[in-house]
Amino acid sequence: MWHVKGRNIVELSGQKFGRLTAVSPTGERNVHGTVYWLCRCDCGSEIMVAESSLVSGSCKSCGCLRKENQKKIGGRLHRVDGTCVEFLEKRKSRRDNKSGFRGVYQMPNGRYKVSIGFRGERISLGTYGEYSDAVRARVEAEQRIYGGFLKAYREWEKKAAADPEWARRNPFTTKTGQD
């Protein structure tokens, strides 16, 4: 039986959802009326999870799974000031991109807003009436910001590999045309 807002509670006690085992309903509900369940994670932690998150599979652990995955990935990625070097090198458009070009968004008035992310911040590159002008602004910003950063990082990386003591004394720092 599926949960109907404000009505029946589905019996989930003892069922496994990823690493979580549903223990008991708490009597609390979220803003949508979904019951929260007390769950025990395989790691031993106990957390409250909305029934809908358990059933849909959007919540699979207490957070330990995410931490483990981040450790695995983190060892292969290089971050500098909130920027992941590998993500810049292998940029691709998001699946939900509607304009066809990363960082270019069509506004309700038909104009195009352009931005670029760098060092954990979103940098606005302005708005443009023509799509081609918006794309050009984005490409120029990528070349100036990402290209300059990647070139400088790879040069630093070569020096660091050759002389770890030099790398320790000279940590890599970023500068952009926005500084």
Backbone as JSON Lines, residues from 0, in Angstrom:
{"i":0,"aa":"M","n":[0.85,-1.18,0.0],"ca":[0.0,0.0,0.0],"c":[0.89,1.24,0.0]}
{"i":1,"aa":"W","n":[0.57,2.2,-0.86],"ca":[1.32,3.45,-0.92],"c":[0.75,4.44,0.09]}
{"i":2,"aa":"H","n":[1.6,5.32,0.56],"ca":[1.18,6.34,1.51],"c":[0.36,7.4,0.79]}
{"i":3,"aa":"V","n":[-0.79,7.71,1.34],"ca":[-1.61,8.8,0.83],"c":[-1.48,9.94,1.84]}
{"i":4,"aa":"K","n":[-1.22,11.14,1.35],"ca":[-0.97,12.29,2.22],"c":[-2.0,12.38,3.35]}
{"i":5,"aa":"G","n":[-1.48,12.38,4.58],"ca":[-2.32,12.56,5.74],"c":[-3.12,11.34,6.14]}
{"i":6,"aa":"R","n":[-2.94,10.21,5.5],"ca":[-3.75,9.03,5.81],"c":[-2.89,7.88,6.32]}
{"i":7,"aa":"N","n":[-2.97,6.77,5.64],"ca":[-2.34,5.53,6.1],"c":[-0.82,5.59,6.09]}
{"i":8,"aa":"I","n":[-0.24,4.82,6.98],"ca":[1.21,4.66,7.03],"c":[1.52,3.29,6.43]}
{"i":9,"aa":"V","n":[2.41,3.27,5.49],"ca":[2.83,2.01,4.88],"c":[3.73,1.29,5.88]}
{"i":10,"aa":"E","n":[3.55,0.01,6.05],"ca":[4.36,-0.77,6.98],"c":[5.71,-1.09,6.34]}
{"i":11,"aa":"L","n":[6.75,-0.43,6.82],"ca":[8.1,-0.62,6.28],"c":[9.04,-1.27,7.28]}
{"i":12,"aa":"S","n":[8.58,-1.5,8.51],"ca":[9.45,-2.04,9.56],"c":[10.2,-3.27,9.08]}
{"i":13,"aa":"G","n":[11.52,-3.25,9.27],"ca":[12.36,-4.38,8.9],"c":[12.81,-4.4,7.45]}
{"i":14,"aa":"Q","n":[12.23,-3.55,6.61],"ca":[12.62,-3.53,5.2],"c":[13.93,-2.77,5.01]}
{"i":15,"aa":"K","n":[14.73,-3.23,4.05],"ca":[16.02,-2.61,3.72],"c":[15.86,-1.67,2.54]}
{"i":16,"aa":"F","n":[16.49,-0.51,2.65],"ca":[16.53,0.48,1.58],"c":[17.98,0.92,1.47]}
{"i":17,"aa":"G","n":[18.72,0.29,0.57],"ca":[20.16,0.56,0.49],"c":[20.82,0.06,1.76]}
{"i":18,"aa":"R","n":[21.46,0.95,2.49],"ca":[22.1,0.59,3.76],"c":[21.18,0.81,4.96]}
{"i":19,"aa":"L","n":[19.99,1.34,4.72],"ca":[19.07,1.66,5.8],"c":[18.05,0.56,6.02]}
{"i":20,"aa":"T","n":[17.78,0.28,7.29],"ca":[16.71,-0.63,7.67],"c":[15.67,0.2,8.42]}
{"i":21,"aa":"A","n":[14.43,0.17,7.94],"ca":[13.35,0.91,8.6],"c":[13.05,0.23,9.94]}
{"i":22,"aa":"V","n":[13.05,1.02,11.02],"ca":[12.81,0.49,12.36],"c":[11.35,0.73,12.76]}
{"i":23,"aa":"S","n":[10.95,2.0,12.76],"ca":[9.57,2.32,13.17],"c":[9.19,3.71,12.69]}
{"i":24,"aa":"P","n":[7.87,3.94,12.46],"ca":[7.44,5.28,12.1],"c":[7.55,6.18,13.34]}
{"i":25,"aa":"T","n":[7.85,7.45,13.14],"ca":[8.07,8.35,14.27],"c":[6.83,9.11,14.68]}
{"i":26,"aa":"G","n":[5.84,9.17,13.82],"ca":[4.67,9.99,14.12],"c":[4.82,11.4,13.59]}
{"i":27,"aa":"E","n":[6.02,11.78,13.19],"ca":[6.25,13.09,12.59],"c":[6.04,13.0,11.09]}
{"i":28,"aa":"R","n":[5.64,14.13,10.51],"ca":[5.43,14.19,9.07],"c":[6.14,15.42,8.52]}
{"i":29,"aa":"N","n":[6.53,15.33,7.24],"ca":[7.13,16.5,6.6],"c":[6.02,17.41,6.07]}
{"i":30,"aa":"V","n":[6.37,18.48,5.4],"ca":[5.38,19.45,4.92],"c":[4.42,18.85,3.9]}
{"i":31,"aa":"H","n":[4.8,17.74,3.28],"ca":[3.95,17.08,2.3],"c":[3.08,16.0,2.93]}
{"i":32,"aa":"G","n":[3.2,15.82,4.24],"ca":[2.39,14.83,4.93],"c":[3.0,13.44,4.98]}
{"i":33,"aa":"T","n":[4.21,13.3,4.48],"ca":[4.88,12.0,4.47],"c":[5.45,11.69,5.85]}
{"i":34,"aa":"V","n":[5.25,10.48,6.31],"ca":[5.72,10.04,7.62],"c":[7.24,9.89,7.63]}
{"i":35,"aa":"Y","n":[7.85,10.31,8.74],"ca":[9.28,10.06,8.96],"c":[9.44,8.72,9.66]}
{"i":36,"aa":"W","n":[10.44,7.96,9.21],"ca":[10.76,6.67,9.81],"c":[12.11,6.75,10.5]}
{"i":37,"aa":"L","n":[12.19,6.11,11.66],"ca":[13.48,5.92,12.32],"c":[14.15,4.77,11.58]}
{"i":38,"aa":"C","n":[15.36,5.0,11.09],"ca":[16.09,3.98,10.33],"c":[17.45,3.74,10.95]}
{"i":39,"aa":"R","n":[17.93,2.52,10.85],"ca":[19.27,2.16,11.32],"c":[20.12,1.87,10.09]}
{"i":40,"aa":"C","n":[21.26,2.53,10.03],"ca":[22.19,2.35,8.91],"c":[23.11,1.17,9.22]}
{"i":41,"aa":"D","n":[23.63,0.55,8.18],"ca":[24.57,-0.56,8.35],"c":[25.79,-0.16,9.17]}
{"i":42,"aa":"C","n":[26.12,1.15,9.16],"ca":[27.29,1.61,9.92],"c":[26.97,1.77,11.41]}
{"i":43,"aa":"G","n":[25.67,1.64,11.78],"ca":[25.28,1.74,13.18],"c":[24.55,3.02,13.54]}
{"i":44,"aa":"S","n":[24.61,4.03,12.7],"ca":[23.93,5.3,12.97],"c":[22.42,5.15,12.81]}
{"i":45,"aa":"E","n":[21.69,5.98,13.54],"ca":[20.24,6.02,13.38],"c":[19.85,7.41,12.9]}
{"i":46,"aa":"I","n":[18.95,7.45,11.92],"ca":[18.47,8.73,11.39],"c":[16.98,8.63,11.09]}
{"i":47,"aa":"M","n":[16.34,9.8,10.99],"ca":[14.95,9.85,10.57],"c":[14.93,10.19,9.08]}
{"i":48,"aa":"V","n":[14.12,9.42,8.34],"ca":[14.04,9.6,6.89],"c":[12.58,9.6,6.47]}
{"i":49,"aa":"A","n":[12.22,10.5,5.56],"ca":[10.86,10.53,5.05],"c":[10.58,9.24,4.28]}
{"i":50,"aa":"E","n":[9.39,8.7,4.49],"ca":[8.98,7.47,3.81],"c":[9.19,7.57,2.3]}
{"i":51,"aa":"S","n":[8.85,8.72,1.73],"ca":[8.98,8.91,0.28],"c":[10.43,8.79,-0.16]}
{"i":52,"aa":"S","n":[11.36,9.24,0.66],"ca":[12.79,9.15,0.32],"c":[13.28,7.71,0.38]}
{"i":53,"aa":"L","n":[12.73,6.93,1.29],"ca":[13.09,5.51,1.37],"c":[12.56,4.76,0.15]}
{"i":54,"aa":"V","n":[11.27,4.92,-0.1],"ca":[10.61,4.17,-1.16],"c":[11.15,4.54,-2.54]}
{"i":55,"aa":"S","n":[11.45,5.83,-2.75],"ca":[11.95,6.27,-4.06],"c":[13.41,5.9,-4.28]}
{"i":56,"aa":"G","n":[14.13,5.62,-3.18],"ca":[15.55,5.29,-3.29],"c":[16.45,6.51,-3.25]}
{"i":57,"aa":"S","n":[15.88,7.69,-2.98],"ca":[16.72,8.89,-2.95],"c":[17.58,8.97,-1.7]}
{"i":58,"aa":"C","n":[17.22,8.23,-0.65],"ca":[18.05,8.17,0.56],"c":[18.43,6.71,0.79]}
{"i":59,"aa":"K","n":[19.73,6.43,0.75],"ca":[20.2,5.04,0.85],"c":[21.07,4.77,2.07]}
{"i":60,"aa":"S","n":[21.48,5.86,2.76],"ca":[22.32,5.68,3.95],"c":[22.18,6.91,4.83]}
{"i":61,"aa":"C","n":[22.89,6.89,5.95],"ca":[22.87,8.01,6.88],"c":[23.75,9.15,6.4]}
{"i":62,"aa":"G","n":[24.45,8.95,5.33],"ca":[25.43,9.91,4.83],"c":[26.8,9.26,4.69]}
{"i":63,"aa":"C","n":[26.94,8.07,5.26],"ca":[28.24,7.38,5.22],"c":[28.6,6.97,3.79]}
{"i":64,"aa":"L","n":[27.6,6.62,2.99],"ca":[27.85,6.22,1.6],"c":[28.43,7.38,0.8]}
{"i":65,"aa":"R","n":[27.86,8.57,0.99],"ca":[28.36,9.76,0.3],"c":[29.81,10.05,0.71]}
{"i":66,"aa":"K","n":[30.07,9.96,2.01],"ca":[31.43,10.21,2.5],"c":[32.43,9.22,1.89]}
{"i":67,"aa":"E","n":[32.04,7.94,1.82],"ca":[32.92,6.93,1.23],"c":[33.18,7.22,-0.24]}
{"i":68,"aa":"N","n":[32.13,7.56,-0.97],"ca":[32.29,7.87,-2.4],"c":[33.14,9.1,-2.62]}
{"i":69,"aa":"Q","n":[32.97,10.12,-1.78],"ca":[33.78,11.33,-1.91],"c":[35.25,11.04,-1.63]}
{"i":70,"aa":"K","n":[35.52,10.15,-0.68],"ca":[36.91,9.78,-0.42],"c":[37.52,9.09,-1.62]}
{"i":71,"aa":"K","n":[36.75,8.17,-2.24],"ca":[37.25,7.45,-3.42],"c":[37.55,8.42,-4.56]}
{"i":72,"aa":"I","n":[36.61,9.29,-4.83],"ca":[36.76,10.25,-5.93],"c":[37.78,11.31,-5.57]}
{"i":73,"aa":"G","n":[37.72,11.79,-4.32],"ca":[38.6,12.87,-3.89],"c":[40.07,12.57,-4.05]}
{"i":74,"aa":"G","n":[40.46,11.33,-3.92],"ca":[41.86,10.96,-4.07],"c":[42.36,11.1,-5.5]}
{"i":75,"aa":"R","n":[41.43,11.13,-6.45],"ca":[41.81,11.25,-7.86],"c":[41.63,12.65,-8.41]}
{"i":76,"aa":"L","n":[41.0,13.53,-7.63],"ca":[40.72,14.88,-8.1],"c":[41.6,15.89,-7.38]}
{"i":77,"aa":"H","n":[41.93,16.94,-8.09],"ca":[42.77,18.0,-7.54],"c":[41.94,19.28,-7.45]}
{"i":78,"aa":"R","n":[41.77,19.78,-6.22],"ca":[41.0,21.0,-6.01],"c":[41.93,22.13,-5.59]}
{"i":79,"aa":"V","n":[41.7,23.3,-6.18],"ca":[42.46,24.49,-5.85],"c":[41.46,25.63,-5.67]}
{"i":80,"aa":"D","n":[41.39,26.2,-4.49],"ca":[40.48,27.32,-4.21],"c":[39.06,27.05,-4.67]}
{"i":81,"aa":"G","n":[38.53,25.86,-4.41],"ca":[37.16,25.54,-4.77],"c":[36.96,25.16,-6.22]}
{"i":82,"aa":"T","n":[38.04,25.0,-6.97],"ca":[37.95,24.63,-8.38],"c":[38.59,23.27,-8.59]}
{"i":83,"aa":"C","n":[37.87,22.37,-9.24],"ca":[38.38,21.04,-9.53],"c":[39.05,21.06,-10.91]}
{"i":84,"aa":"V","n":[40.34,20.8,-10.93],"ca":[41.12,20.84,-12.17],"c":[40.55,19.89,-13.22]}
{"i":85,"aa":"E","n":[40.24,18.67,-12.82],"ca":[39.75,17.67,-13.78],"c":[38.4,18.04,-14.37]}
{"i":86,"aa":"F","n":[37.54,18.69,-13.59],"ca":[36.24,19.1,-14.12],"c":[36.41,20.18,-15.19]}
{"i":87,"aa":"L","n":[37.39,21.05,-15.02],"ca":[37.64,22.08,-16.04],"c":[38.15,21.45,-17.33]}
{"i":88,"aa":"E","n":[38.97,20.43,-17.19],"ca":[39.54,19.79,-18.38],"c":[38.52,18.96,-19.15]}
{"i":89,"aa":"K","n":[37.53,18.44,-18.46],"ca":[36.55,17.55,-19.1],"c":[35.15,18.13,-19.01]}
{"i":90,"aa":"R","n":[35.03,19.42,-19.32],"ca":[33.73,20.08,-19.25],"c":[32.76,19.49,-20.26]}
{"i":91,"aa":"K","n":[31.52,19.3,-19.81],"ca":[30.47,18.91,-20.74],"c":[29.17,19.55,-20.27]}
{"i":92,"aa":"S","n":[28.24,19.69,-21.19],"ca":[26.97,20.34,-20.85],"c":[26.14,19.45,-19.95]}
{"i":93,"aa":"R","n":[25.38,20.1,-19.1],"ca":[24.46,19.37,-18.24],"c":[23.31,18.84,-19.07]}
{"i":94,"aa":"R","n":[22.71,17.76,-18.58],"ca":[21.57,17.17,-19.29],"c":[20.38,18.11,-19.36]}
{"i":95,"aa":"D","n":[20.23,18.98,-18.35],"ca":[19.07,19.87,-18.32],"c":[19.34,21.21,-19.01]}
{"i":96,"aa":"N","n":[20.47,21.32,-19.71],"ca":[20.8,22.56,-20.41],"c":[19.86,22.75,-21.59]}
{"i":97,"aa":"K","n":[19.17,23.89,-21.61],"ca":[18.19,24.14,-22.67],"c":[18.73,25.03,-23.78]}
{"i":98,"aa":"S","n":[19.78,25.8,-23.49],"ca":[20.29,26.74,-24.5],"c":[21.23,26.06,-25.48]}
{"i":99,"aa":"G","n":[21.79,24.92,-25.08],"ca":[22.73,24.24,-25.96],"c":[24.18,24.61,-25.7]}
{"i":100,"aa":"F","n":[24.41,25.54,-24.77],"ca":[25.78,25.93,-24.45],"c":[25.9,26.16,-22.96]}
{"i":101,"aa":"R","n":[26.93,25.58,-22.36],"ca":[27.14,25.66,-20.92],"c":[27.32,27.12,-20.49]}
{"i":102,"aa":"G","n":[26.6,27.51,-19.43],"ca":[26.73,28.85,-18.87],"c":[25.94,29.91,-19.6]}
{"i":103,"aa":"V","n":[25.14,29.53,-20.58],"ca":[24.3,30.47,-21.33],"c":[22.85,30.08,-21.08]}
{"i":104,"aa":"Y","n":[22.07,31.0,-20.51],"ca":[20.68,30.72,-20.14],"c":[19.76,31.75,-20.76]}
{"i":105,"aa":"Q","n":[18.69,31.29,-21.4],"ca":[17.73,32.22,-21.98],"c":[16.75,32.66,-20.9]}
{"i":106,"aa":"M","n":[16.6,33.97,-20.76],"ca":[15.7,34.54,-19.77],"c":[14.3,34.65,-20.37]}
{"i":107,"aa":"P","n":[13.28,34.84,-19.53],"ca":[11.91,34.96,-20.04],"c":[11.72,36.07,-21.08]}
{"i":108,"aa":"N","n":[12.53,37.13,-21.0],"ca":[12.4,38.23,-21.96],"c":[13.11,37.94,-23.29]}
{"i":109,"aa":"G","n":[13.7,36.74,-23.42],"ca":[14.35,36.36,-24.67],"c":[15.84,36.65,-24.72]}
{"i":110,"aa":"R","n":[16.33,37.47,-23.8],"ca":[17.77,37.76,-23.77],"c":[18.51,36.58,-23.14]}
{"i":111,"aa":"Y","n":[19.82,36.57,-23.32],"ca":[20.65,35.47,-22.81],"c":[21.55,35.96,-21.7]}
{"i":112,"aa":"K","n":[21.47,35.29,-20.56],"ca":[22.33,35.59,-19.42],"c":[23.51,34.64,-19.48]}
{"i":113,"aa":"V","n":[24.7,35.19,-19.27],"ca":[25.92,34.38,-19.37],"c":[26.67,34.45,-18.04]}
{"i":114,"aa":"S","n":[27.14,33.29,-17.58],"ca":[27.93,33.24,-16.35],"c":[28.93,32.1,-16.45]}
{"i":115,"aa":"I","n":[29.89,32.14,-15.54],"ca":[30.91,31.1,-15.49],"c":[31.24,30.85,-14.02]}
{"i":116,"aa":"G","n":[31.45,29.6,-13.66],"ca":[31.8,29.26,-12.29],"c":[33.3,29.08,-12.15]}
{"i":117,"aa":"F","n":[33.85,29.66,-11.08],"ca":[35.29,29.52,-10.84],"c":[35.57,29.82,-9.38]}
{"i":118,"aa":"R","n":[36.42,29.04,-8.75],"ca":[36.81,29.19,-7.35],"c":[35.6,29.19,-6.41]}
{"i":119,"aa":"G","n":[34.62,28.34,-6.73],"ca":[33.45,28.23,-5.89],"c":[32.48,29.39,-6.01]}
{"i":120,"aa":"E","n":[32.67,30.26,-6.99],"ca":[31.79,31.41,-7.17],"c":[31.22,31.42,-8.57]}
{"i":121,"aa":"R","n":[30.08,32.08,-8.73],"ca":[29.46,32.26,-10.04],"c":[29.77,33.69,-10.46]}
{"i":122,"aa":"I","n":[30.42,33.85,-11.62],"ca":[30.8,35.16,-12.14],"c":[29.85,35.51,-13.28]}
{"i":123,"aa":"S","n":[29.14,36.63,-13.15],"ca":[28.22,37.06,-14.2],"c":[29.03,37.7,-15.33]}
{"i":124,"aa":"L","n":[28.71,37.3,-16.55],"ca":[29.39,37.86,-17.73],"c":[28.46,38.78,-18.52]}
{"i":125,"aa":"G","n":[27.29,39.06,-17.97],"ca":[26.36,39.99,-18.61],"c":[25.21,39.31,-19.31]}
{"i":126,"aa":"T","n":[24.38,40.14,-19.96],"ca":[23.25,39.64,-20.74],"c":[23.4,40.12,-22.17]}
{"i":127,"aa":"Y","n":[22.9,39.32,-23.1],"ca":[23.06,39.59,-24.53],"c":[21.75,39.33,-25.26]}
{"i":128,"aa":"G","n":[21.5,40.15,-26.26],"ca":[20.29,39.99,-27.07],"c":[20.4,38.86,-28.06]}
{"i":129,"aa":"E","n":[21.61,38.6,-28.53],"ca":[21.84,37.56,-29.54],"c":[22.55,36.36,-28.91]}
{"i":130,"aa":"Y","n":[22.09,35.18,-29.26],"ca":[22.68,33.94,-28.76],"c":[24.16,33.86,-29.11]}
{"i":131,"aa":"S","n":[24.51,34.22,-30.34],"ca":[25.91,34.12,-30.78],"c":[26.82,35.02,-29.95]}
{"i":132,"aa":"D","n":[26.33,36.2,-29.55],"ca":[27.13,37.1,-28.7],"c":[27.31,36.5,-27.31]}
{"i":133,"aa":"A","n":[26.26,35.86,-26.81],"ca":[26.34,35.23,-25.49],"c":[27.35,34.09,-25.5]}
{"i":134,"aa":"V","n":[27.3,33.26,-26.54],"ca":[28.24,32.13,-26.66],"c":[29.66,32.66,-26.77]}
{"i":135,"aa":"R","n":[29.86,33.7,-27.57],"ca":[31.2,34.28,-27.74],"c":[31.74,34.77,-26.39]}
{"i":136,"aa":"A","n":[30.9,35.44,-25.6],"ca":[31.33,35.93,-24.29],"c":[31.73,34.77,-23.38]}
{"i":137,"aa":"R","n":[30.97,33.69,-23.43],"ca":[31.28,32.53,-22.59],"c":[32.59,31.88,-23.02]}
{"i":138,"aa":"V","n":[32.78,31.69,-24.33],"ca":[34.0,31.07,-24.85],"c":[35.23,31.9,-24.48]}
{"i":139,"aa":"E","n":[35.13,33.22,-24.65],"ca":[36.26,34.1,-24.3],"c":[36.58,34.01,-22.8]}
{"i":140,"aa":"A","n":[35.54,33.95,-21.97],"ca":[35.77,33.84,-20.52],"c":[36.4,32.49,-20.18]}
{"i":141,"aa":"E","n":[35.95,31.42,-20.83],"ca":[36.56,30.1,-20.6],"c":[38.03,30.12,-20.95]}
{"i":142,"aa":"Q","n":[38.36,30.71,-22.1],"ca":[39.76,30.75,-22.52],"c":[40.59,31.57,-21.55]}
{"i":143,"aa":"R","n":[40.06,32.72,-21.14],"ca":[40.81,33.6,-20.24],"c":[40.93,33.0,-18.84]}
{"i":144,"aa":"I","n":[39.82,32.56,-18.28],"ca":[39.81,32.1,-16.89],"c":[40.28,30.65,-16.78]}
{"i":145,"aa":"Y","n":[39.57,29.73,-17.44],"ca":[39.92,28.32,-17.33],"c":[41.25,28.02,-17.99]}
{"i":146,"aa":"G","n":[41.44,28.56,-19.2],"ca":[42.68,28.29,-19.93],"c":[43.9,28.78,-19.18]}
{"i":147,"aa":"G","n":[43.82,30.0,-18.66],"ca":[44.93,30.55,-17.89],"c":[45.2,29.77,-16.63]}
{"i":148,"aa":"F","n":[44.13,29.38,-15.94],"ca":[44.26,28.61,-14.71],"c":[44.9,27.25,-14.99]}
{"i":149,"aa":"L","n":[44.39,26.54,-16.01],"ca":[44.9,25.2,-16.31],"c":[46.36,25.24,-16.74]}
{"i":150,"aa":"K","n":[46.72,26.22,-17.56],"ca":[48.11,26.35,-18.0],"c":[49.02,26.6,-16.8]}
{"i":151,"aa":"A","n":[48.64,27.54,-15.94],"ca":[49.45,27.85,-14.77],"c":[49.53,26.64,-13.82]}
{"i":152,"aa":"Y","n":[48.42,25.93,-13.65],"ca":[48.41,24.78,-12.75],"c":[49.32,23.67,-13.28]}
{"i":153,"aa":"R","n":[49.24,23.38,-14.56],"ca":[50.07,22.31,-15.13],"c":[51.56,22.67,-15.06]}
{"i":154,"aa":"E","n":[51.9,23.95,-15.25],"ca":[53.3,24.37,-15.09],"c":[53.75,24.19,-13.64]}
{"i":155,"aa":"W","n":[52.9,24.6,-12.7],"ca":[53.22,24.44,-11.28],"c":[53.36,22.95,-10.94]}
{"i":156,"aa":"E","n":[52.46,22.13,-11.48],"ca":[52.48,20.69,-11.22],"c":[53.79,20.05,-11.67]}
{"i":157,"aa":"K","n":[54.3,20.47,-12.83],"ca":[55.59,19.93,-13.33],"c":[56.73,20.31,-12.38]}
{"i":158,"aa":"K","n":[56.76,21.59,-11.97],"ca":[57.8,22.03,-11.04],"c":[57.67,21.29,-9.71]}
{"i":159,"aa":"A","n":[56.43,21.1,-9.26],"ca":[56.19,20.42,-7.98],"c":[56.64,18.97,-8.02]}
{"i":160,"aa":"A","n":[56.41,18.31,-9.15],"ca":[56.84,16.91,-9.28],"c":[58.36,16.81,-9.27]}
{"i":161,"aa":"A","n":[59.02,17.78,-9.87],"ca":[60.48,17.77,-9.94],"c":[61.11,18.15,-8.6]}
{"i":162,"aa":"D","n":[60.42,19.0,-7.83],"ca":[60.98,19.48,-6.57],"c":[59.88,19.64,-5.52]}
{"i":163,"aa":"P","n":[59.54,18.56,-4.79],"ca":[58.48,18.63,-3.79],"c":[58.72,19.69,-2.71]}
{"i":164,"aa":"E","n":[59.97,19.93,-2.38],"ca":[60.28,20.96,-1.38],"c":[59.87,22.34,-1.91]}
{"i":165,"aa":"W","n":[60.14,22.6,-3.19],"ca":[59.72,23.86,-3.82],"c":[58.2,23.98,-3.76]}
{"i":166,"aa":"A","n":[57.49,22.87,-4.05],"ca":[56.03,22.88,-4.04],"c":[55.49,23.21,-2.65]}
{"i":167,"aa":"R","n":[56.14,22.68,-1.63],"ca":[55.7,22.96,-0.26],"c":[55.87,24.44,0.08]}
{"i":168,"aa":"R","n":[56.95,25.03,-0.39],"ca":[57.21,26.45,-0.14],"c":[56.37,27.37,-1.02]}
{"i":169,"aa":"N","n":[55.92,26.85,-2.16],"ca":[55.19,27.66,-3.14],"c":[53.86,27.01,-3.51]}
{"i":170,"aa":"P","n":[52.89,27.01,-2.61],"ca":[51.6,26.38,-2.95],"c":[50.95,27.11,-4.12]}
{"i":171,"aa":"F","n":[50.2,26.36,-4.91],"ca":[49.55,26.95,-6.08],"c":[48.41,27.86,-5.63]}
{"i":172,"aa":"T","n":[48.37,29.06,-6.16],"ca":[47.27,29.99,-5.9],"c":[46.71,30.45,-7.23]}
{"i":173,"aa":"T","n":[45.47,30.91,-7.2],"ca":[44.81,31.31,-8.44],"c":[44.66,32.81,-8.55]}
{"i":174,"aa":"K","n":[44.68,33.26,-9.77],"ca":[44.38,34.65,-10.11],"c":[43.55,34.61,-11.38]}
{"i":175,"aa":"T","n":[42.6,35.52,-11.5],"ca":[41.82,35.61,-12.73],"c":[41.81,37.05,-13.19]}
{"i":176,"aa":"G","n":[41.24,37.25,-14.35],"ca":[41.07,38.61,-14.85],"c":[40.09,39.39,-13.99]}
{"i":177,"aa":"Q","n":[39.35,38.69,-13.11],"ca":[38.36,39.32,-12.24],"c":[39.01,39.86,-10.96]}
{"i":178,"aa":"D","n":[40.25,39.46,-10.65],"ca":[40.91,39.86,-9.39],"c":[41.37,41.3,-9.44]}
